[in-house]
Amino acid sequence: MTRKNINPRVRVPKKVKQGDVFEVKTLVTHPMETGLRNDKETGQKIPRDIINKVNVTYNGKEVMKAIWHPAMSANPYSAFFVVADQSGPMTFTWIDDNAEIYTKEVMINVEG
């Protein structure tokens, strides 16, 4: 089943000085169904469908990894800090229960 309107968003500074710590913020549009709710029209259980793995790499090195559980809210937001090493891509990957993969890549611009 291909889902529409899954929209991963990432916010990083436009520029950062080498050696500085910067904040990375992410928000991904996803229903995060726990498998505990019933459809109001049919009465059938809505199948579990959550993002269960998040992986972030910076210049090919893993900088953040998370395992999420059904207690995560819909449209999960996360934030973490990274040390600016050198300019390069930061790649975000979210994987849900249906093995659907959502990715986003941003460029980190390091000065100095």
GUDREN-574660 format. One line per field, with one value per residue: residue number from 1; x, y, z of N, C-alpha, C, O in turn; residue in three letters. Coordinates in steps of 0.02 Angstrom, whole numbers, plus 50000, padded with zeros to 5 digits. Layout:
# GUDREN-574660
resi (NUM	...)
nxx (X	...)
nyy (Y	...)
nzz (Z	...)
caxx (X	...)
cayy (Y	...)
cazz (Z	...)
cxx (X	...)
cyy (Y	...)
czz (Z	...)
oxx (X	...)
oyy (Y	...)
ozz (Z	...)
resn (ALA	...)
***
This chain:
# GUDREN-574660
resi (1	2	3	4	5	6	7	8	9	10	11	12	13	14	15	16	17	18	19	20	21	22	23	24	25	26	27	28	29	30	31	32	33	34	35	36	37	38	39	40	41	42	43	44	45	46	47	48	49	50	51	52	53	54	55	56	57	58	59	60	61	62	63	64	65	66	67	68	69	70	71	72	73	74	75	76	77	78	79	80	81	82	83	84	85	86	87	88	89	90	91	92	93	94	95	96	97	98	99	100	101	102	103	104	105	106	107	108	109	110	111	112)
nxx (50042	50038	50066	50004	50054	50155	50271	50426	50514	50653	50756	50899	51041	51084	51219	51365	51495	51653	51677	51580	51430	51276	51096	50979	50823	50679	50529	50403	50267	50153	50036	50055	49988	49933	49877	49780	49662	49493	49412	49294	49187	49181	49208	49313	49478	49609	49754	49918	50037	50175	50314	50461	50598	50733	50862	51009	51133	51289	51393	51411	51434	51357	51256	51146	51029	50875	50751	50584	50426	50251	50205	50242	50191	50072	50136	50278	50400	50570	50726	50900	51077	51227	51401	51485	51580	51634	51586	51448	51331	51184	51092	50931	50832	50680	50590	50446	50319	50270	50376	50401	50500	50559	50647	50760	50871	50990	51102	51246	51328	51485	51589	51757)
nyy (49941	50104	50254	50419	50591	50582	50671	50708	50824	50931	51031	51126	51231	51362	51391	51340	51350	51266	51137	51184	51150	51102	51112	50991	50973	50875	50827	50719	50679	50564	50435	50349	50231	50132	50005	49978	50046	50058	50063	50187	50178	50044	49963	49877	49830	49947	49919	49902	50026	50101	50215	50137	50137	50250	50330	50425	50494	50580	50644	50511	50445	50370	50467	50474	50361	50282	50185	50170	50156	50105	50209	50330	50488	50535	50603	50621	50717	50758	50803	50837	50852	50892	50888	51003	50949	50938	51009	50932	50800	50767	50632	50569	50435	50355	50215	50116	50003	49936	49919	50028	50158	50316	50455	50593	50718	50836	50974	51008	51152	51197	51316	51380)
nzz (50000	49950	50026	50030	50049	50147	50227	50255	50353	50381	50483	50483	50525	50406	50387	50476	50598	50593	50710	50797	50890	50828	50812	50756	50685	50661	50577	50535	50434	50480	50517	50626	50682	50815	50818	50906	50894	50830	50671	50643	50554	50507	50616	50622	50675	50661	50574	50649	50617	50622	50624	50650	50650	50644	50560	50548	50449	50432	50318	50280	50402	50540	50644	50724	50789	50809	50892	50881	50967	50989	51072	51023	50958	50829	50678	50713	50800	50815	50892	50894	50931	50842	50806	50705	50577	50441	50282	50201	50154	50251	50289	50311	50367	50380	50434	50419	50491	50380	50300	50223	50163	50202	50151	50171	50121	50171	50150	50242	50279	50316	50387	50393)
caxx (50000	50077	50032	50018	50061	50207	50313	50479	50543	50714	50781	50968	51064	51110	51292	51389	51568	51684	51685	51521	51375	51214	51035	50944	50753	50644	50458	50379	50195	50139	49981	50078	49933	49957	49846	49732	49601	49446	49384	49227	49136	49176	49218	49372	49540	49655	49818	49975	50079	50215	50385	50494	50671	50756	50935	51035	51205	51320	51452	51417	51442	51296	51259	51087	50989	50821	50699	50522	50374	50184	50189	50259	50131	50067	50178	50330	50451	50630	50780	50962	51133	51283	51460	51501	51645	51650	51527	51428	51260	51155	51038	50882	50792	50628	50563	50387	50302	50256	50441	50405	50558	50554	50713	50769	50942	51005	51174	51274	51381	51530	51639	51816)
cayy (50000	50165	50307	50486	50645	50573	50729	50720	50892	50936	51099	51134	51298	51372	51386	51326	51351	51201	51123	51205	51103	51131	51073	50964	50961	50837	50815	50678	50669	50492	50424	50312	50191	50085	49940	49971	50083	50029	50108	50208	50157	49971	49928	49836	49857	49979	49884	49941	50055	50154	50220	50102	50148	50313	50329	50487	50494	50644	50625	50438	50416	50371	50515	50463	50302	50276	50134	50199	50109	50133	50267	50392	50522	50544	50658	50627	50769	50742	50852	50813	50896	50862	50931	51018	50922	50967	51014	50869	50783	50733	50591	50545	50379	50331	50151	50099	49932	49908	49922	50087	50198	50387	50485	50665	50735	50908	50988	51045	51197	51212	51369	51384)
cazz (50000	49948	50063	50004	50098	50197	50212	50304	50354	50421	50489	50506	50509	50338	50393	50544	50602	50607	50781	50835	50898	50800	50823	50699	50702	50609	50585	50479	50435	50478	50564	50686	50709	50865	50811	50960	50879	50782	50622	50666	50506	50499	50679	50616	50702	50614	50585	50674	50565	50652	50605	50705	50648	50617	50554	50519	50436	50414	50279	50280	50469	50580	50700	50766	50773	50859	50885	50908	50987	50978	51114	50986	50932	50757	50653	50764	50799	50855	50888	50923	50918	50805	50800	50635	50559	50376	50239	50170	50160	50309	50261	50360	50343	50425	50409	50458	50497	50314	50266	50180	50182	50186	50158	50160	50126	50173	50146	50299	50254	50371	50372	50436)
cxx (50045	50036	50051	50025	50108	50260	50367	50507	50602	50734	50851	50989	51090	51185	51310	51466	51595	51695	51626	51470	51313	51156	51003	50873	50719	50570	50436	50304	50182	50086	50001	50021	49960	49931	49793	49665	49558	49423	49312	49172	49127	49180	49279	49432	49581	49723	49873	50017	50116	50283	50422	50570	50685	50832	50957	51110	51227	51386	51465	51426	51377	51303	51198	51049	50936	50775	50637	50471	50306	50167	50207	50195	50130	50110	50236	50383	50510	50682	50841	51018	51190	51340	51476	51572	51668	51586	51512	51355	51243	51093	50996	50842	50744	50599	50502	50373	50289	50318	50444	50461	50548	50622	50711	50844	50948	51080	51193	51332	51423	51581	51698	51847)
cyy (50062	50221	50373	50534	50630	50626	50737	50791	50893	51009	51097	51205	51303	51365	51375	51327	51282	51194	51143	51149	51137	51083	51053	50949	50925	50830	50774	50666	50594	50478	50388	50274	50136	50013	49928	50005	50044	50083	50124	50183	50082	49932	49884	49870	49889	49947	49931	49964	50114	50156	50188	50111	50215	50310	50393	50479	50564	50627	50550	50405	50423	50419	50508	50402	50296	50218	50162	50144	50142	50195	50333	50422	50521	50604	50671	50680	50745	50796	50821	50860	50858	50913	50940	50996	50954	50969	50946	50854	50751	50698	50561	50490	50358	50267	50133	50023	49898	49908	49978	50131	50269	50418	50559	50677	50811	50916	51029	51086	51221	51263	51363	51318)
czz (50000	49979	50033	50063	50155	50180	50266	50297	50401	50424	50520	50491	50437	50336	50466	50543	50621	50683	50823	50838	50870	50811	50757	50722	50644	50628	50524	50488	50428	50531	50629	50720	50755	50856	50864	50945	50828	50734	50642	50619	50504	50564	50679	50648	50646	50626	50609	50615	50595	50619	50664	50705	50616	50617	50520	50510	50415	50382	50282	50347	50507	50639	50746	50741	50828	50840	50919	50920	50979	51021	51080	50958	50856	50738	50700	50749	50839	50844	50922	50901	50886	50804	50726	50621	50494	50335	50208	50182	50227	50282	50317	50329	50398	50395	50452	50457	50430	50269	50214	50207	50157	50198	50143	50166	50125	50172	50208	50271	50312	50348	50419	50446)
oxx (50085	49979	50108	50004	50103	50289	50355	50521	50601	50730	50862	50958	51115	51213	51274	51497	51564	51721	51621	51468	51299	51165	51001	50863	50729	50552	50451	50281	50197	50089	49968	50008	50004	49959	49764	49616	49584	49416	49273	49117	49070	49158	49297	49437	49586	49748	49875	50031	50091	50307	50415	50603	50654	50863	50928	51146	51189	51431	51522	51425	51345	51350	51200	51039	50952	50763	50638	50472	50303	50119	50190	50150	50181	50119	50243	50407	50502	50682	50836	51008	51201	51328	51479	51619	51717	51537	51557	51321	51283	51047	51022	50819	50764	50585	50506	50410	50296	50313	50484	50468	50531	50652	50667	50876	50917	51117	51160	51380	51400	51612	51691	51897)
oyy (50071	50234	50383	50519	50662	50625	50771	50814	50862	51045	51069	51238	51253	51337	51396	51307	51245	51239	51122	51105	51195	51023	51091	50916	50942	50827	50794	50646	50564	50507	50396	50283	50098	49966	49874	49993	50004	50142	50078	50169	50058	49875	49855	49932	49861	49948	49990	49926	50171	50107	50210	50095	50234	50291	50414	50460	50601	50600	50528	50344	50476	50413	50534	50393	50304	50204	50177	50091	50201	50229	50386	50386	50508	50650	50727	50687	50714	50830	50785	50903	50799	50973	50892	51024	50992	50935	50908	50892	50714	50730	50531	50495	50345	50266	50134	49985	49837	49898	49976	50139	50281	50408	50584	50651	50845	50871	51079	51059	51260	51256	51344	51312)
ozz (50046	49960	50012	50119	50207	50126	50316	50242	50454	50374	50574	50449	50410	50289	50511	50494	50659	50715	50881	50795	50886	50818	50709	50773	50586	50687	50467	50541	50376	50585	50680	50779	50736	50884	50868	50981	50789	50752	50655	50642	50500	50568	50731	50649	50592	50682	50593	50568	50595	50591	50721	50754	50566	50666	50470	50556	50385	50415	50287	50351	50507	50678	50802	50681	50887	50782	50979	50888	50964	51005	51106	50936	50823	50778	50726	50692	50892	50793	50971	50858	50900	50802	50688	50649	50493	50350	50191	50216	50256	50256	50364	50272	50455	50335	50513	50426	50425	50209	50168	50268	50099	50251	50108	50211	50085	50191	50225	50243	50354	50295	50477	50481)
resn (MET	THR	ARG	LYS	ASN	ILE	ASN	PRO	ARG	VAL	ARG	VAL	PRO	LYS	LYS	VAL	LYS	GLN	GLY	ASP	VAL	PHE	GLU	VAL	LYS	THR	LEU	VAL	THR	HIS	PRO	MET	GLU	THR	GLY	LEU	ARG	ASN	ASP	LYS	GLU	THR	GLY	GLN	LYS	ILE	PRO	ARG	ASP	ILE	ILE	ASN	LYS	VAL	ASN	VAL	THR	TYR	ASN	GLY	LYS	GLU	VAL	MET	LYS	ALA	ILE	TRP	HIS	PRO	ALA	MET	SER	ALA	ASN	PRO	TYR	SER	ALA	PHE	PHE	VAL	VAL	ALA	ASP	GLN	SER	GLY	PRO	MET	THR	PHE	THR	TRP	ILE	ASP	ASP	ASN	ALA	GLU	ILE	TYR	THR	LYS	GLU	VAL	MET	ILE	ASN	VAL	GLU	GLY)
***
